[in-house]
Amino acid sequence: MPAQPPSQPPSSHPLTLAPDRLLPADPNIRAVARELLTQMADAPIISPHGHVPAEWLAHDITFTDPTGLLLTPDHYTNRLLHSLGGVELEQLGVPVGSELSAQQSRAAFRLLCEHWHLLAGTPVQTWFTEVFHDVFGVRVRPSATTADAIYDQIDAALHTPQFTARALYERFNIAVLATTDDPCSNLEAHRSLAADPTWTGRVIPTFRPDAYLEPARPDWRALTEALGRAADQDVSTYAGHVEAMRRRRAFFKACGAVSSDHSHADADTQRLEEAEAETLYARALTGRIDTADAARLRQHMLNDQARLAVDDGLVMTLHPAVYRNHDSGAFTRYGADVGGDIPTAVEFTRALQPLLDAYGNADGFHLIPFTMDETVYSRELAPLAGWYRAVYVGVPWWFIDEPDAIIRFREATTGSATFYKTSGFIDDTRAFCSIPARHGIARRCDAGFLARLVVEHRLGLDEAAAVARDLVDAIPRRAFKLD
């Protein structure tokens, strides 16, 4: 018998948001969770790690169509549509910046709605439900038969003054929004915002030097030369490379940056002797470095980023262990960062020891490691944060920023690291309109976890309320030095 297609719900189903969504099923705990949620539900959003372009806000753009705003930039959604429905990424406007006609944009949005029932139970469906319902007032569940009506409703809204980039920023009650930026960027959009007397928000750049610390890359020499030009620094020696990094970091900090962001195959930070670092660096510039030595040099360079952070005060975030561009065909076709990345296992305790031995208790140094490998939270990251003054555990993100994983994170880390040695929620998104939904989910999960501690008489209600407020304000502000 041939396989039957998945059943679709009736097209007339309403799209609703239950007031107790994601709160604990136990009525006693749920009642406390409701009360705790009031402590943080309306607090301004602090988003210290994300990918929304600063240009959107600098130019206060009007978004051209629903697909370009909601779907194309959201690789969480694109990867599932690719997997579940055989959708080709170009049908969704990938890579970002591709031209889509009005007809193609509508067809892409229709693909999302046609596959809506296959997203059941995923955070993607949860995020989109809140975006559709709360941001755009959609009241009918997406499906093949409702797709065009929903598209038209959203499209009409986007062409009103209430839906420009700045209007949405204000509506979402965002206090801080960080972008992710290349070390050679002139940060023109950030400087434009800072000089604009009509702008009252806070959008800050993040220094992202990954590619410049990977000597095995075929384009590494070209990147290094570009870094030298941007810093006005001779980079023919490793000492010159470090100085160029120092200058660019200082420029970013002067433009409002509070952190640098790093992602490599592992978390290793073993130092080399300075003479060996110079030798390997010179070999890398000529393209004659092998993979093993390139990895050793990269680990030394990452360690030096921590040394620079001690001096300049930028918070160092570290999220290793992702197999980038796992699907080589998709990478060839669409480029990087389109959703084809897959997590791998990672080890932190030994890998970070050289860095933490040198800087783990240094005044002013903050290191925030993130991971998609949940096995290391209770075994490694929480104990590291429970000892080293510098270490703050990064809250779940990317593949594990869904409700159950957020609860597992609190269970795994609170005992050893406390709430106060964590980072605050990280939305890590290019999908601008999903920011309040993502933060709202985290707040509901945290309210539920705190409520359980209250009901189990492990916390007083007043203590839990104080923690709830701090989780969305004092804790991320302290971890990222936002004050």
Secondary structure, 3 states (H helix, E strand, C coil): CCCCCCCCCCCCCECCCCCCCCCCCCHHHHHHHHHHHCCCCCCCEEECCCCCCHHHHHCCCCCCCHHHHHHCCCHHHHHHHHHHHCCCHHHHCCCCCCCCCHHHHHHHHHHHHHCHHHHCCCHHHHHHHHHHHHHCCCCECCCCCCHHHHHHHHHHHHCCHHHCHHHHHHHCCEEEEECCECCCCCCHHHHHHHHCCCCCCCEECCECCHHHHCCCCCCHHHHHHHHHHHHCCCCCCHHHHHHHHHHHHHHHHHCCCCEEEECCCCCCCCCCCHHHHHHHHHHHHCCCCCHHHHHHHHHHHHHHHHHHHHHHCCEEEECCCEECCCCHHHHHHHCCCCCCCEECCCCCHHHHHHHHHHHCCCCCCCEEECCCCCCHHHHHHHHHHCCCCCECECCCCHHHCCHHHHHHHHHHHHHHHCHHHECCCCCCCCCHHHHHHHHHHHHHHHHHHHHHHHHCCCCCHHHHHHHHHHHCCHHHHHHCCCC
